[in-house]
Amino acid sequence: MQLGHPRSTGFGGTDTWGYADGPKALEWLRKDPAELVVGEGDRFSVGPWLEELKAEVYWCTLNRHDLEARRKKRTQDASWVKGRDTKTARLAETLKARAFDMASPVDALVKELRKLANLP
């Protein structure tokens, strides 16, 4: 299951939800658990959300060149980007996240995630 909504810009995921949607999403996942839940973005990249799910966390990484190209397309402010970098690095360390390279096509990423999560 992928959290979020696709957008014509190609940048969907949980960025399409509000910051206050975390509790609603947790309630929904408790009622209808999934074998594998994939969510990306800043909305749910918070310790309490991930700790509540008892989630195995994968820290999605990308080489600096591709990362900068994506950020330019999104016109993300440099100070916001620096804050997100710090936040995710601390969260990854705290939750002992496993690094996961995002340079592959989506179908390959899903296959690799399923493999890492020991799912068929």
C-alpha positions as MATLAB code, in Angstrom:
seq = 'MQLGHPRSTGFGGTDTWGYADGPKALEWLRKDPAELVVGEGDRFSVGPWLEELKAEVYWCTLNRHDLEARRKKRTQDASWVKGRDTKTARLAETLKARAFDMASPVDALVKELRKLANLP';
ca = [
       0.000    0.000    0.000;
       1.347    3.436   -0.892;
       0.296    6.383    1.233;
      -0.580    9.631   -0.502;
      -1.935   10.679   -3.864;
      -0.295   10.928   -7.276;
      -0.011   14.394   -8.837;
       0.583   15.500  -12.408;
       3.902   17.046  -11.318;
       5.216   13.609  -10.463;
       5.740   14.593   -6.823;
       2.925   12.999   -4.924;
       3.057   10.781   -1.920;
       2.289   12.110    1.510;
       3.137   15.679    0.460;
      -0.457   15.829   -0.777;
      -1.727   15.416    2.811;
      -1.790   17.913    5.633;
       0.524   17.704    8.635;
      -2.495   17.004   10.865;
      -3.464   13.862    8.921;
      -1.089   11.555   10.819;
      -3.574   10.501   13.538;
      -6.263    9.807   10.898;
      -3.843    7.680    8.906;
      -2.828    5.725   12.028;
      -6.472    5.041   12.870;
      -7.094    3.860    9.323;
      -4.036    1.575    9.334;
      -5.066    0.060   12.667;
      -8.466   -0.856   11.181;
      -7.080   -2.149    7.888;
      -3.438   -3.230    8.336;
      -1.364   -3.884    5.237;
       1.507   -6.255    4.610;
       3.724   -3.413    3.378;
       3.066    0.301    3.730;
       5.142    2.776    1.740;
       5.061    6.476    2.483;
       7.515    9.197    1.669;
       7.804   12.844    2.343;
       7.955   15.157    5.305;
       4.397   14.692    6.581;
       4.926   11.394    8.337;
       8.686   11.517    8.765;
       8.303   11.952   12.490;
       9.344    9.656   15.315;
       5.938    9.269   17.045;
       4.224    8.192   13.800;
       6.906    5.635   12.970;
       7.233    4.413   16.565;
       3.451    3.921   16.811;
       3.517    1.752   13.704;
       6.535   -0.112   15.045;
       7.780    0.413   11.530;
      10.975   -0.816   10.024;
      12.326    2.378    8.558;
      14.237    2.696    5.322;
      16.091    5.954    4.808;
      15.705    6.748    1.137;
      18.913    8.095   -0.323;
      19.840    9.499   -3.704;
      23.119   10.653   -5.181;
      23.723   14.394   -4.772;
      23.456   15.159   -8.532;
      19.999   13.551   -8.952;
      18.833   14.942   -5.625;
      19.731   18.508   -6.608;
      18.010   18.072   -9.998;
      14.796   16.913   -8.291;
      14.936   19.752   -5.797;
      15.339   22.351   -8.545;
      12.209   21.026  -10.260;
      10.331   21.484   -7.009;
      11.769   24.948   -6.282;
      12.539   23.993   -2.690;
      14.094   26.718   -0.554;
      17.710   25.984    0.457;
      17.057   26.537    4.174;
      14.042   24.196    4.063;
      16.170   21.555    2.316;
      18.934   21.881    4.925;
      16.354   21.469    7.706;
      14.919   18.336    6.088;
      18.404   16.887    5.627;
      19.133   17.395    9.332;
      15.736   16.064   10.398;
      15.976   12.899    8.316;
      19.571   12.179    9.340;
      18.627   12.417   13.032;
      15.485   10.342   12.539;
      17.401    7.686   10.600;
      19.975    7.459   13.379;
      17.380    7.348   16.172;
      15.262    4.682   14.471;
      18.244    2.735   13.116;
      16.956    3.123    9.578;
      18.370    1.088    6.739;
      19.609    3.070    3.725;
      17.684    2.527    0.502;
      18.877    3.927   -2.850;
      16.068    5.708   -4.719;
      17.837    5.973   -8.090;
      16.040    2.908   -9.518;
      12.686    2.834  -11.367;
       9.615    2.498   -9.116;
       8.904   -1.158   -9.969;
      12.482   -2.081   -9.055;
      12.177   -0.101   -5.807;
       9.001   -1.953   -4.830;
      10.639   -5.291   -5.608;
      13.669   -4.354   -3.490;
      11.493   -3.122   -0.609;
       9.528   -6.368   -0.622;
      12.800   -8.294   -0.565;
      14.152   -6.213    2.343;
      10.889   -6.709    4.229;
      10.999  -10.502    3.575;
       7.774  -10.415    1.547;
       7.030  -12.421   -1.614;
];
